[in-house]
Amino acid sequence: MRSTYLSARSRHASGCDRDRTSTYLQTFRVGFQIFQKRSQSFQSHWHCPHDTFHGNTSLSRQKHDALFHTPQSCETCGLDFPSIPLLSHHKTTTCPGKLILCRFCHLQVPQEGDPTEPPNPELLLSGLTPHELADGGRTTECHLCNKIVRFRDMATHLRHHDLERLSRLAPRICRNTNCGRTQDGADKLGDTRAGTRKGQGPGNEVGLCSVCFGPLYVSLYDPEGKALRRRIERRYLSQLLTGCGKPWCKNEFCRTGKKNTGLGDKAVATKDAIPLVKPFLDGMDGMGYTTPLHFCTDEASQRRRGFAELLSAEKGVDGKGGYALEWCVAALEAEGGDLGRARDWLKGWAPARSET
């Protein structure tokens, strides 16, 4: 019974093979297709002898030959190509006539170059076009350091500035809470140790700038800071008892400052002034000074300190930025108290809170 079934199936398959044919050998790489022996599709079925394309109509063959096997010539540079896709690739990549928007002259110009020559290594490394490589050879002045830099090197130059900005030493502000100076001096080029490098450092270990420390200086050997502590105490008492007499003073530990801020002109007795001063003298034993000091200072320095505190309170557009107080003090010191230029200084030279 089983042999009869197999024999009938074999006869059926043979009959089907007479009515249809397979193009297996021709289409093995692209798929397996079955055609009726006398169908129009079989009569017009074709395979390209040059590649793996195939089709079932004469129109598709004509279209294939026109696209892939008709020589083409570039109208701009005159190079010949065997097909339209290769010509299209040439026109969108290496053709000298390809239009680009130059990043340096900001004009739509041909990219130039010679497609028959090996690519320039500098072009490959920089990602520039031949036109941009030539146009980028012009120079300009860096808005941060005032150095003359080529246009095509400006991005790398500014990246170096950015890395220096993130790794720059933070300024050391004066320990006097009314002073708007740093201990080491800051300049317009972002150096937070500019004064010290020039030999104009603070000259003390108290944490005061050279201007605030000047009235306290004596040529006396004082390794434990006891004499310095007495001089600071006398200056505090002088401010509290008699005041500095400066009309701009806003020092809360000065009689004149209290009067200028509307806190009254009441004299403070010596016995009451000493307990007020004592907390700021603790820790001044030569082992490091951490307590703040409150000395009267000049008007410009006091104004810069006020601006720095306001500038430091700004958080930026997203509420997460802003700059630390020491950077704001350095910016205003470097720019002479100009608030607008101080903001530019911070953008160019100081790390934001979110970056530290």
C-alpha positions, 0 to 999 in steps of 0.5 A, a space after each residue: 500500500 505504501 509503495 503504491 502511494 509513493 509511486 503515485 506521488 512520484 508520477 504526480 511530481 514528474 507531471 508537474 515538472 513537465 508543466 513548469 520549469 525552475 530557474 534555480 541555477 540562475 537565481 540561487 543567490 537572490 532567491 528561488 522562483 518558479 515559472 510556468 513554462 509558457 508564461 510571459 514572465 518566464 520569457 522575459 525573465 533576465 539576470 544581469 551578467 555583471 552583478 546580482 540584479 534580476 527582473 521579469 520585464 524588459 523595462 526593468 532591464 532597460 532601467 537597470 542598464 541605464 542606471 548601473 551600466 551607462 557611463 556618466 561624466 561629471 560636469 564639474 571636474 570631468 571625471 568618468 564613472 560607470 554608473 549613475 550611483 557612483 556619479 551621485 556618490 562622487 558629487 556628494 563627497 569628493 567633487 570639487 564643485 560640491 557646495 558647502 557652507 564654509 564655517 569660517 567665511 560663512 558663505 556657500 562656496 564649492 569645496 574645491 580640492 582634487 579628487 584624483 589625488 590622495 586625501 590630505 592627512 590634515 583634511 582627514 584629521 580635522 574634518 575640514 574641506 579643502 576650501 575650509 583648510 585654505 580659508 582657515 589659515 587666516 588668523 584672528 585674536 582670541 577673545 580670552 587671551 588676546 593671542 593670534 590664532 588661526 581660524 581652523 585652530 580656534 576650536 582646539 585653542 578654546 578647548 585648551 582654555 576650557 580645560 584650564 578653566 576647570 583645573 585652575 586654582 581657586 582664588 584665596 579671598 581676603 579674610 576681612 569680610 568687608 574686603 573685595 580683594 584676593 590674597 594673591 591678586 587676579 588679572 584679566 587673563 584668569 591668573 588667580 595668583 598673578 600678584 604672588 607671581 610678581 612678588 606682590 603677594 599677601 606677605 602674611 599667614 593670617 589670610 589677609 590681603 596686603 592692603 588689609 594687613 598693612 596697618 598690622 605689620 611690624 618688624 617683630 619676631 612673633 612665631 606664636 602670633 601673640 603680638 599680632 593678636 594684641 594688634 588686632 584686638 586694639 584695632 577692633 576696639 578702636 573701630 568700636 569705640 571711636 569709629 573710622 570716620 569714613 562716610 562710606 563705611 558699612 562695617 558692623 564692627 565699627 561705630 561709624 559703620 553702624 551710624 551709616 547703616 542706621 543702627 545708631 551712634 551709641 558708644 560701646 564701653 570697653 568692658 562691653 567691646 572686649 567680649 564682642 571681639 574675643 570670639 574672632 581672636 580665638 584660634 589665632 595661635 600660629 596654628 592656622 586662622 579660620 575665624 573671619 575678621 571685620 576691618 574697615 576698608 576703602 570704598 572701592 574694595 567694600 563696593 566690590 565685596 557687595 557686588 561679589 556677594 550679589 553675583 554669587 547669589 545668582 544661580 543662572 537660568 536653570 537655577 543650578 549654575 552660578 559661581 562661588 564667592 571667591 571666583 566672584 571676588 576675583 572677577 571683580 578685582 580683575 575687572 576693576 569692579 565692572 559688573 558686566 565685564 566681571 560676568 564675562 570674566 567668570 564665563 571665560 575663566 571660572 568653573 561654575 558650581 555645577 562643574 566643580 
